[in-house]
Amino acid sequence: MSQPRVLLITTLLAIVLLPWTVVAVPMISPVEVALVGPESTQQLVVTQETENGLSDLTHEAKYRSKNEAVAIVNEQGIVRPVGEGITEVRVSSSVGTKNIPVRVQGLQNPKPISFRRDIQPILTKAACNSGGCHGKADGQNGFKLSLFGFDDEFDFAAVVKAARGRRVNISAPDRSLFLRKATGDLPHGGGRKIETSGLWYARILRWLREGAKLDEPNELDTVRLEIYPAAASMRHDSGQQLQVFAVDSDGTRRCVTREAEFISNATDVAEVDSSGLVQVSTVPGEAAILARYRGVVSVARVRLPQGGNVARPVLTHPIDVLVWDRFSLLGIRPSELVDDADFLRRVYLDSIGTLPTVEEARAFLSNRALDKREKLIDDLLRRSEYADFWAMKWADILRVDRERIQSNGTIAMTRWLRYQFANNRPYDEFVTAVITAVGSTVSESPAAFYVVHNDAEKMARSISQAFLGVRIECAQCHHHPFEKWGQHDYFAFAGFFTGVKQKKMGAQAQKILDGPGQDLAHPRTQQIVPAAG
């Protein structure tokens, strides 16, 4: 082999065998920042992808704006506008450095401030309209707001027009009582709510200077929230910064992390502060972190796995697959298989509501067959006590009340319920039969359900709770505090049942009729709400 060829091969081998250095870079959301308007902000979220999921680096990273005449960034990763133009924010973390493009616009001729879009979220985030402050039934110190800000027009009138307009001073906006109370410049029972150096103060002040308007023509609605990360698997005593975007009806996305409210449904697993920073404890489990803005909600699921691998058995039922998927995700090792005595007691109580007899217990415990548990379950489901027990349970759920539907109606509906369980009727067919029931209340049918719930709103509330697992009563008066349902949804759903009519048939019977319905009026606006469905 010639010397040049040997040299070439040696060089190539050396290149191939050189240790390669992988340049690590952090994952940053969003990949670019767009700030529109002088009070806009953008929360950056910095993460590192690991074998166990995302690891948050937001509050340990270092941030630097390349041009502070365009935008500035604080140590929490919140970017704020200074002047129109383009720049970059340099993000340095333990896994590398990355530059994020920043574009600032809309400062010279900003969009006017809207009470509905820009001021109401501040009142909600600052808890001014909560049940413990001005949102309670009688208000606070003569100033009442709608609970959780569900009525923009009412709150606008309370701030701008009530008490002879003394809360705002258009000629001297910075002297407005509305501002001075919130900043603590004047005595305020709720204490200081905003800082004079903050963007909330600047936003309210600009709103007052612009004439304190309720809304702009063709104001866009917020149709959904996007929360990042939507799911996170975390380590003990670690944190995760959340980021929330509001998506308007025209598709525009804007960061509302500072204005969104955050609530954890399992504070023993994870807590969340007002900035959206989640802190997990040492208790394994999962917490749903709800973000709420302008009546729209989204949820991030934060998991703290127990640790260790979970051996997956052979699964034969779709429900078992779902259960074991959760076990694997949370690293939960299920309880050991119970012994025969515990199993026997539980399966009897759960299926037929009674304990086994002495003879039944001895027969089962002495049985050495490997499939004896499966056979016992099948036997119990065929027993008459099974249908009796579950008919009684569902009679309670559907509120079969003898005082309301008389003895004959109670007997008829209970018999119908028992027949469904005795014949193993599929659940979807069972629910359909209840909701679409018509005919006599003394025939074996679920028609008596509509006598117990004798108006459209009661029907809607009961059906929502029994079959959808959602209590919508809150939305009757105000936007549901922990769900996406508002008054419009409530009366649209109730309107679906306005066609249900009753006709008297003797002393103890009524006939349920399905007639044309009527859309309900919104109690606050008096506008007709089209029925759902």
MARMI-344726 format. One record per residue (C-alpha): residue in three letters; residue number from 1; z, y, x. Coordinates in steps of 0.5 Angstrom, whole numbers, always signed. Example, Ala and Ser with C-alpha at 12.3 -4.5 7.8 and 13.67 -1.06 7.14 Angstrom:
<nodes>
> rest; nr; c3; c2; c1
> ALA; 1; +16; -9; +25
> SER; 2; +14; -2; +27
</nodes>
This chain:
<nodes>
> rest; nr; c3; c2; c1
> MET; 1; +0; +0; +0
> SER; 2; -2; +7; +3
> GLN; 3; +3; +12; +5
> PRO; 4; +2; +17; +0
> ARG; 5; +2; +12; -6
> VAL; 6; +9; +10; -4
> LEU; 7; +11; +17; -3
> LEU; 8; +9; +18; -10
> ILE; 9; +12; +12; -13
> THR; 10; +19; +14; -10
> THR; 11; +19; +21; -12
> LEU; 12; +17; +18; -19
> LEU; 13; +23; +13; -19
> ALA; 14; +28; +19; -16
> ILE; 15; +26; +23; -22
> VAL; 16; +27; +18; -27
> LEU; 17; +34; +16; -24
> LEU; 18; +37; +23; -24
> PRO; 19; +43; +24; -28
> TRP; 20; +40; +28; -34
> THR; 21; +45; +34; -37
> VAL; 22; +45; +35; -44
> VAL; 23; +46; +42; -46
> ALA; 24; +50; +42; -52
> VAL; 25; +50; +47; -57
> PRO; 26; +54; +49; -63
> MET; 27; +52; +48; -70
> ILE; 28; +52; +55; -74
> SER; 29; +51; +57; -81
> PRO; 30; +47; +61; -83
> VAL; 31; +42; +60; -78
> GLU; 32; +40; +67; -79
> VAL; 33; +44; +73; -82
> ALA; 34; +41; +78; -87
> LEU; 35; +46; +84; -89
> VAL; 36; +43; +88; -95
> GLY; 37; +48; +94; -96
> PRO; 38; +53; +98; -93
> GLU; 39; +59; +93; -96
> SER; 40; +55; +87; -94
> THR; 41; +58; +82; -90
> GLN; 42; +57; +75; -87
> GLN; 43; +62; +69; -85
> LEU; 44; +59; +65; -80
> VAL; 45; +61; +58; -79
> VAL; 46; +61; +54; -73
> THR; 47; +62; +47; -72
> GLN; 48; +61; +41; -67
> GLU; 49; +58; +34; -70
> THR; 50; +62; +28; -68
> GLU; 51; +62; +21; -69
> ASN; 52; +68; +22; -75
> GLY; 53; +64; +28; -78
> LEU; 54; +64; +36; -77
> SER; 55; +69; +39; -72
> ASP; 56; +70; +46; -74
> LEU; 57; +70; +51; -68
> THR; 58; +70; +58; -72
> HIS; 59; +76; +61; -70
> GLU; 60; +76; +58; -63
> ALA; 61; +69; +61; -62
> LYS; 62; +68; +68; -59
> TYR; 63; +63; +73; -62
> ARG; 64; +59; +79; -59
> SER; 65; +54; +83; -62
> LYS; 66; +48; +85; -57
> ASN; 67; +48; +92; -61
> GLU; 68; +54; +95; -64
> ALA; 69; +50; +100; -67
> VAL; 70; +46; +95; -72
> ALA; 71; +52; +90; -73
> ILE; 72; +59; +88; -71
> VAL; 73; +63; +82; -71
> ASN; 74; +70; +80; -71
> GLU; 75; +74; +75; -68
> GLN; 76; +74; +71; -75
> GLY; 77; +66; +71; -75
> ILE; 78; +65; +76; -80
> VAL; 79; +59; +80; -79
> ARG; 80; +59; +87; -82
> PRO; 81; +53; +92; -82
> VAL; 82; +53; +99; -78
> GLY; 83; +46; +101; -78
> GLU; 84; +39; +99; -80
> GLY; 85; +35; +94; -75
> ILE; 86; +35; +88; -72
> THR; 87; +40; +85; -67
> GLU; 88; +43; +78; -65
> VAL; 89; +50; +76; -65
> ARG; 90; +52; +71; -59
> VAL; 91; +57; +65; -61
> SER; 92; +60; +62; -55
> SER; 93; +64; +56; -56
> SER; 94; +67; +50; -52
> VAL; 95; +60; +46; -54
> GLY; 96; +56; +51; -52
> THR; 97; +53; +58; -53
> LYS; 98; +48; +60; -59
> ASN; 99; +45; +67; -61
> ILE; 100; +44; +68; -68
> PRO; 101; +39; +73; -71
> VAL; 102; +42; +79; -75
> ARG; 103; +37; +84; -80
> VAL; 104; +41; +90; -83
> GLN; 105; +37; +93; -88
> GLY; 106; +39; +97; -95
> LEU; 107; +44; +102; -91
> GLN; 108; +40; +109; -92
> ASN; 109; +38; +108; -99
> PRO; 110; +43; +103; -102
> LYS; 111; +43; +99; -108
> PRO; 112; +48; +103; -113
> ILE; 113; +54; +99; -114
> SER; 114; +55; +96; -121
> PHE; 115; +62; +95; -124
> ARG; 116; +60; +88; -126
> ARG; 117; +57; +85; -120
> ASP; 118; +61; +89; -115
> ILE; 119; +68; +91; -117
> GLN; 120; +70; +86; -122
> PRO; 121; +70; +80; -117
> ILE; 122; +75; +85; -113
> LEU; 123; +80; +85; -118
> THR; 124; +79; +78; -119
> LYS; 125; +80; +76; -112
> ALA; 126; +86; +81; -111
> ALA; 127; +89; +78; -118
> CYS; 128; +89; +84; -121
> ASN; 129; +87; +81; -128
> SER; 130; +91; +74; -127
> GLY; 131; +96; +72; -132
> GLY; 132; +102; +75; -128
> CYS; 133; +99; +82; -127
> HIS; 134; +95; +86; -132
> GLY; 135; +91; +80; -135
> LYS; 136; +97; +78; -139
> ALA; 137; +97; +79; -146
> ASP; 138; +100; +86; -146
> GLY; 139; +98; +88; -140
> GLN; 140; +102; +91; -134
> ASN; 141; +105; +98; -135
> GLY; 142; +100; +100; -140
> PHE; 143; +94; +98; -136
> LYS; 144; +91; +91; -139
> LEU; 145; +85; +87; -136
> SER; 146; +82; +81; -139
> LEU; 147; +84; +75; -136
> PHE; 148; +81; +73; -130
> GLY; 149; +76; +78; -131
> PHE; 150; +72; +75; -137
> ASP; 151; +70; +81; -141
> ASP; 152; +67; +86; -136
> GLU; 153; +66; +91; -142
> PHE; 154; +73; +91; -144
> ASP; 155; +75; +92; -136
> PHE; 156; +70; +97; -135
> ALA; 157; +73; +101; -141
> ALA; 158; +80; +100; -139
> VAL; 159; +79; +103; -132
> VAL; 160; +74; +108; -133
> LYS; 161; +75; +111; -141
> ALA; 162; +82; +108; -143
> ALA; 163; +88; +113; -142
> ARG; 164; +83; +119; -143
> GLY; 165; +80; +117; -137
> ARG; 166; +86; +119; -132
> ARG; 167; +85; +113; -128
> VAL; 168; +78; +115; -125
> ASN; 169; +77; +122; -122
> ILE; 170; +69; +123; -121
> SER; 171; +70; +130; -118
> ALA; 172; +75; +127; -113
> PRO; 173; +73; +120; -112
> ASP; 174; +78; +119; -107
> ARG; 175; +84; +122; -111
> SER; 176; +83; +117; -117
> LEU; 177; +89; +113; -119
> PHE; 178; +85; +107; -119
> LEU; 179; +84; +107; -112
> ARG; 180; +91; +110; -110
> LYS; 181; +95; +105; -113
> ALA; 182; +91; +99; -110
> THR; 183; +92; +102; -103
> GLY; 184; +99; +103; -104
> ASP; 185; +98; +111; -104
> LEU; 186; +102; +111; -110
> PRO; 187; +108; +107; -112
> HIS; 188; +105; +100; -115
> GLY; 189; +109; +94; -118
> GLY; 190; +103; +89; -115
> GLY; 191; +104; +93; -108
> ARG; 192; +98; +94; -103
> LYS; 193; +92; +90; -105
> ILE; 194; +86; +94; -101
> GLU; 195; +86; +97; -94
> THR; 196; +83; +104; -94
> SER; 197; +79; +102; -87
> GLY; 198; +76; +96; -91
> LEU; 199; +70; +94; -94
> TRP; 200; +73; +94; -101
> TYR; 201; +76; +101; -101
> ALA; 202; +69; +103; -99
> ARG; 203; +65; +99; -104
> ILE; 204; +70; +102; -110
> LEU; 205; +70; +109; -107
> ARG; 206; +62; +109; -107
> TRP; 207; +62; +106; -114
> LEU; 208; +66; +112; -116
> ARG; 209; +62; +117; -112
> GLU; 210; +56; +114; -116
> GLY; 211; +59; +116; -123
> ALA; 212; +63; +109; -124
> LYS; 213; +57; +106; -128
> LEU; 214; +58; +99; -131
> ASP; 215; +52; +96; -129
> GLU; 216; +45; +97; -127
> PRO; 217; +39; +96; -131
> ASN; 218; +36; +89; -131
> GLU; 219; +42; +87; -127
> LEU; 220; +42; +80; -124
> ASP; 221; +46; +74; -126
> THR; 222; +50; +69; -121
> VAL; 223; +47; +62; -123
> ARG; 224; +50; +58; -118
> LEU; 225; +55; +58; -112
> GLU; 226; +53; +54; -105
> ILE; 227; +59; +52; -101
> TYR; 228; +59; +50; -94
> PRO; 229; +61; +45; -92
> ALA; 230; +60; +41; -98
> ALA; 231; +64; +36; -95
> ALA; 232; +68; +35; -89
> SER; 233; +72; +29; -86
> MET; 234; +78; +32; -82
> ARG; 235; +83; +30; -77
> HIS; 236; +91; +31; -78
> ASP; 237; +93; +38; -78
> SER; 238; +86; +41; -77
> GLY; 239; +82; +47; -80
> GLN; 240; +76; +48; -83
> GLN; 241; +73; +55; -85
> LEU; 242; +69; +55; -91
> GLN; 243; +63; +59; -93
> VAL; 244; +60; +61; -100
> PHE; 245; +54; +64; -102
> ALA; 246; +52; +67; -109
> VAL; 247; +45; +65; -112
> ASP; 248; +42; +70; -117
> SER; 249; +37; +69; -122
> ASP; 250; +32; +71; -118
> GLY; 251; +34; +66; -112
> THR; 252; +37; +72; -108
> ARG; 253; +43; +69; -103
> ARG; 254; +48; +73; -101
> CYS; 255; +55; +71; -98
> VAL; 256; +61; +72; -102
> THR; 257; +66; +69; -98
> ARG; 258; +71; +75; -98
> GLU; 259; +70; +76; -106
> ALA; 260; +71; +68; -108
> GLU; 261; +77; +65; -110
> PHE; 262; +79; +59; -107
> ILE; 263; +84; +53; -110
> SER; 264; +86; +47; -107
> ASN; 265; +87; +41; -113
> ALA; 266; +92; +37; -108
> THR; 267; +96; +42; -103
> ASP; 268; +100; +36; -100
> VAL; 269; +93; +34; -97
> ALA; 270; +90; +41; -96
> GLU; 271; +91; +48; -97
> VAL; 272; +86; +54; -97
> ASP; 273; +88; +61; -96
> SER; 274; +84; +67; -99
> SER; 275; +79; +67; -93
> GLY; 276; +77; +60; -95
> LEU; 277; +80; +57; -89
> VAL; 278; +82; +50; -90
> GLN; 279; +88; +47; -87
> VAL; 280; +90; +39; -88
> SER; 281; +96; +36; -87
> THR; 282; +98; +29; -84
> VAL; 283; +98; +26; -91
> PRO; 284; +91; +22; -92
> GLY; 285; +87; +23; -98
> GLU; 286; +82; +28; -101
> ALA; 287; +82; +35; -104
> ALA; 288; +77; +38; -108
> ILE; 289; +77; +46; -106
> LEU; 290; +74; +50; -112
> ALA; 291; +71; +56; -110
> ARG; 292; +70; +61; -116
> TYR; 293; +66; +68; -116
> ARG; 294; +64; +71; -123
> GLY; 295; +65; +65; -127
> VAL; 296; +61; +61; -123
> VAL; 297; +65; +55; -119
> SER; 298; +63; +50; -114
> VAL; 299; +67; +45; -110
> ALA; 300; +68; +43; -103
> ARG; 301; +71; +36; -102
> VAL; 302; +76; +35; -96
> ARG; 303; +78; +28; -93
> LEU; 304; +83; +26; -89
> PRO; 305; +82; +19; -87
> GLN; 306; +87; +14; -86
> GLY; 307; +84; +11; -80
> GLY; 308; +82; +4; -78
> ASN; 309; +76; +0; -81
> VAL; 310; +77; -3; -88
> ALA; 311; +74; -10; -88
> ARG; 312; +69; -10; -94
> PRO; 313; +69; -17; -98
> VAL; 314; +64; -20; -102
> LEU; 315; +63; -15; -108
> THR; 316; +60; -18; -115
> HIS; 317; +61; -12; -119
> PRO; 318; +58; -5; -119
> ILE; 319; +65; -2; -120
> ASP; 320; +67; -5; -114
> VAL; 321; +62; -3; -110
> LEU; 322; +64; +5; -112
> VAL; 323; +71; +3; -111
> TRP; 324; +70; +0; -104
> ASP; 325; +65; +6; -102
> ARG; 326; +71; +11; -103
> PHE; 327; +76; +6; -99
> SER; 328; +71; +6; -93
> LEU; 329; +70; +13; -94
> LEU; 330; +77; +15; -94
> GLY; 331; +79; +9; -89
> ILE; 332; +84; +7; -94
> ARG; 333; +86; -1; -93
> PRO; 334; +87; -3; -100
> SER; 335; +94; -7; -103
> GLU; 336; +94; -14; -101
> LEU; 337; +92; -19; -107
> VAL; 338; +98; -20; -111
> ASP; 339; +101; -26; -113
> ASP; 340; +100; -30; -119
> ALA; 341; +107; -28; -122
> ASP; 342; +105; -21; -122
> PHE; 343; +98; -22; -123
> LEU; 344; +100; -26; -130
> ARG; 345; +105; -20; -132
> ARG; 346; +100; -14; -131
> VAL; 347; +93; -18; -134
> TYR; 348; +97; -19; -140
> LEU; 349; +100; -12; -141
> ASP; 350; +94; -9; -139
> SER; 351; +89; -13; -144
> ILE; 352; +93; -15; -150
> GLY; 353; +100; -11; -149
> THR; 354; +105; -17; -149
> LEU; 355; +108; -21; -144
> PRO; 356; +106; -29; -143
> THR; 357; +110; -34; -147
> VAL; 358; +114; -38; -142
> GLU; 359; +109; -44; -144
> GLU; 360; +103; -40; -142
> ALA; 361; +107; -37; -135
> ARG; 362; +109; -44; -133
> ALA; 363; +102; -47; -135
> PHE; 364; +98; -41; -131
> LEU; 365; +103; -42; -125
> SER; 366; +102; -49; -124
> ASN; 367; +95; -49; -124
> ARG; 368; +91; -50; -118
> ALA; 369; +84; -48; -120
> LEU; 370; +81; -43; -115
> ASP; 371; +78; -39; -121
> LYS; 372; +84; -39; -126
> ARG; 373; +85; -32; -126
> GLU; 374; +77; -31; -128
> LYS; 375; +78; -36; -133
> LEU; 376; +85; -33; -136
> ILE; 377; +82; -26; -136
> ASP; 378; +76; -29; -141
> ASP; 379; +81; -32; -145
> LEU; 380; +85; -26; -146
> LEU; 381; +79; -22; -148
> ARG; 382; +77; -27; -153
> ARG; 383; +84; -27; -156
> SER; 384; +85; -23; -163
> GLU; 385; +91; -19; -160
> TYR; 386; +86; -16; -155
> ALA; 387; +82; -13; -161
> ASP; 388; +88; -11; -164
> PHE; 389; +91; -7; -158
> TRP; 390; +85; -3; -156
> ALA; 391; +84; -1; -163
> MET; 392; +91; +1; -163
> LYS; 393; +90; +5; -157
> TRP; 394; +83; +8; -159
> ALA; 395; +86; +10; -166
> ASP; 396; +91; +14; -162
> ILE; 397; +85; +17; -158
> LEU; 398; +81; +19; -164
> ARG; 399; +87; +21; -168
> VAL; 400; +87; +17; -174
> ASP; 401; +92; +20; -178
> ARG; 402; +94; +17; -185
> GLU; 403; +97; +24; -187
> ARG; 404; +90; +27; -186
> ILE; 405; +85; +21; -188
> GLN; 406; +90; +17; -193
> SER; 407; +92; +10; -193
> ASN; 408; +85; +7; -195
> GLY; 409; +81; +11; -189
> THR; 410; +86; +9; -184
> ILE; 411; +85; +2; -186
> ALA; 412; +78; +3; -186
> MET; 413; +77; +6; -179
> THR; 414; +82; +2; -176
> ARG; 415; +78; -5; -178
> TRP; 416; +72; -1; -175
> LEU; 417; +75; +0; -169
> ARG; 418; +78; -7; -168
> TYR; 419; +71; -10; -170
> GLN; 420; +68; -6; -164
> PHE; 421; +73; -9; -159
> ALA; 422; +72; -16; -162
> ASN; 423; +65; -16; -161
> ASN; 424; +65; -13; -154
> ARG; 425; +60; -7; -157
> PRO; 426; +58; -3; -151
> TYR; 427; +61; +3; -150
> ASP; 428; +55; +8; -150
> GLU; 429; +54; +5; -157
> PHE; 430; +61; +6; -159
> VAL; 431; +61; +13; -157
> THR; 432; +54; +14; -161
> ALA; 433; +57; +11; -167
> VAL; 434; +63; +16; -167
> ILE; 435; +59; +22; -166
> THR; 436; +53; +21; -171
> ALA; 437; +58; +18; -176
> VAL; 438; +56; +19; -184
> GLY; 439; +58; +16; -190
> SER; 440; +65; +14; -194
> THR; 441; +71; +15; -190
> VAL; 442; +74; +8; -194
> SER; 443; +68; +4; -192
> GLU; 444; +69; +1; -185
> SER; 445; +66; +6; -181
> PRO; 446; +68; +12; -176
> ALA; 447; +67; +17; -181
> ALA; 448; +74; +19; -182
> PHE; 449; +74; +22; -175
> TYR; 450; +71; +28; -178
> VAL; 451; +76; +29; -183
> VAL; 452; +81; +29; -178
> HIS; 453; +77; +34; -174
> ASN; 454; +75; +38; -180
> ASP; 455; +72; +44; -177
> ALA; 456; +66; +45; -172
> GLU; 457; +71; +48; -166
> LYS; 458; +76; +42; -167
> MET; 459; +71; +37; -167
> ALA; 460; +68; +40; -160
> ARG; 461; +75; +40; -157
> SER; 462; +76; +33; -159
> ILE; 463; +70; +30; -157
> SER; 464; +70; +34; -150
> GLN; 465; +77; +31; -149
> ALA; 466; +76; +24; -151
> PHE; 467; +69; +23; -149
> LEU; 468; +67; +28; -143
> GLY; 469; +74; +28; -140
> VAL; 470; +74; +36; -140
> ARG; 471; +79; +40; -144
> ILE; 472; +75; +46; -146
> GLU; 473; +80; +50; -150
> CYS; 474; +81; +55; -145
> ALA; 475; +74; +57; -146
> GLN; 476; +75; +59; -153
> CYS; 477; +78; +66; -151
> HIS; 478; +76; +67; -144
> HIS; 479; +72; +63; -138
> HIS; 480; +76; +57; -136
> PRO; 481; +80; +58; -130
> PHE; 482; +78; +52; -126
> GLU; 483; +71; +50; -129
> LYS; 484; +64; +53; -130
> TRP; 485; +65; +53; -138
> GLY; 486; +65; +60; -141
> GLN; 487; +66; +63; -148
> HIS; 488; +58; +62; -149
> ASP; 489; +59; +55; -147
> TYR; 490; +65; +53; -152
> PHE; 491; +61; +56; -158
> ALA; 492; +54; +53; -156
> PHE; 493; +58; +46; -156
> ALA; 494; +62; +48; -162
> GLY; 495; +55; +50; -166
> PHE; 496; +53; +43; -165
> PHE; 497; +58; +40; -170
> THR; 498; +57; +46; -176
> GLY; 499; +52; +41; -180
> VAL; 500; +58; +36; -181
> LYS; 501; +60; +37; -188
> GLN; 502; +65; +33; -193
> LYS; 503; +64; +32; -200
> LYS; 504; +70; +29; -204
> MET; 505; +70; +22; -207
> GLY; 506; +76; +21; -212
> ALA; 507; +83; +21; -210
> GLN; 508; +83; +18; -203
> ALA; 509; +76; +18; -200
> GLN; 510; +71; +23; -198
> LYS; 511; +64; +23; -196
> ILE; 512; +61; +25; -189
> LEU; 513; +54; +29; -189
> ASP; 514; +50; +31; -184
> GLY; 515; +46; +37; -186
> PRO; 516; +43; +43; -183
> GLY; 517; +48; +47; -178
> GLN; 518; +49; +54; -177
> ASP; 519; +49; +58; -170
> LEU; 520; +56; +61; -169
> ALA; 521; +57; +68; -167
> HIS; 522; +61; +70; -160
> PRO; 523; +67; +73; -162
> ARG; 524; +67; +78; -157
> THR; 525; +60; +81; -157
> GLN; 526; +58; +78; -164
> GLN; 527; +52; +76; -162
> ILE; 528; +49; +69; -164
> VAL; 529; +50; +63; -159
> PRO; 530; +44; +58; -160
> ALA; 531; +48; +51; -161
> ALA; 532; +48; +46; -155
> GLY; 533; +43; +40; -156
</nodes>
